[in-house]
Amino acid sequence: MSHAVKIHHPLGDVRIAPSNKISVTRLKRVIRNALDDYLDEVRVPAALVHAEAKTRHADAYRTPGYHLKLYRLRAGLSQVALAQKAKMLQHHLSEMEHNKRSIGKTIAKRLAQILGCDYQKLL
């Protein structure tokens, strides 16, 4: 059994007991680099992100269609691919994303299951 490895960092002290098969030097370097990257990360206030999104999307911001498109893009699906998976027509999906067609509860649940999101965001 190996000994515990201690790493001192401005974010806090880390103590880990690695297996014998791991290079302690490399492990320390990886952990320190990860902690340094976290410190160097640029933080953007959520209010700024929301303000920019609201300006860019105007009246469509935070509508069911807006959320549908965001979840679809996050899933890496085209409208055609999502429509096929949801067993619906692509142009109906497009109309939903553009808030020209409402998304019923049944369709919202089907889409949410495919997209891995809360169906209530789509209503």
Secondary structure as the mmCIF struct_conf table of DSSP 4:
data_model
#
loop_
_struct_conf.conf_type_id
_struct_conf.id
_struct_conf.beg_label_comp_id
_struct_conf.beg_label_asym_id
_struct_conf.beg_label_seq_id
_struct_conf.end_label_comp_id
_struct_conf.end_label_asym_id
_struct_conf.end_label_seq_id
HELX_LH_PP_P HELX_LH_PP_P1 SER A 2 ALA A 4
STRN STRN1 VAL A 5 ILE A 7
TURN_TY1_P TURN_TY1_P1 PRO A 10 LEU A 11
STRN STRN2 VAL A 14 ILE A 16
TURN_TY1_P TURN_TY1_P2 ASN A 20 LYS A 21
BEND BEND1 ILE A 22 ILE A 22
HELX_RH_AL_P HELX_RH_AL_P1 VAL A 24 ASP A 40
HELX_LH_PP_P HELX_LH_PP_P2 GLU A 41 ARG A 43
HELX_RH_AL_P HELX_RH_AL_P2 ALA A 46 HIS A 57
HELX_RH_3T_P HELX_RH_3T_P1 ALA A 58 ALA A 60
TURN_TY1_P TURN_TY1_P3 TYR A 61 ARG A 62
BEND BEND2 THR A 63 THR A 63
HELX_RH_AL_P HELX_RH_AL_P3 PRO A 64 ARG A 74
TURN_TY1_P TURN_TY1_P4 ALA A 75 GLY A 76
HELX_RH_AL_P HELX_RH_AL_P4 GLN A 79 ALA A 86
TURN_TY1_P TURN_TY1_P5 LYS A 87 LYS A 87
BEND BEND3 MET A 88 MET A 88
HELX_RH_AL_P HELX_RH_AL_P5 GLN A 90 GLU A 97
TURN_TY1_P TURN_TY1_P6 HIS A 98 ASN A 99
BEND BEND4 LYS A 100 ARG A 101
HELX_RH_AL_P HELX_RH_AL_P6 LYS A 105 LEU A 115
TURN_TY1_P TURN_TY1_P7 GLY A 116 GLY A 116
BEND BEND5 CYS A 117 CYS A 117
HELX_RH_3T_P HELX_RH_3T_P2 TYR A 119 LEU A 122
#
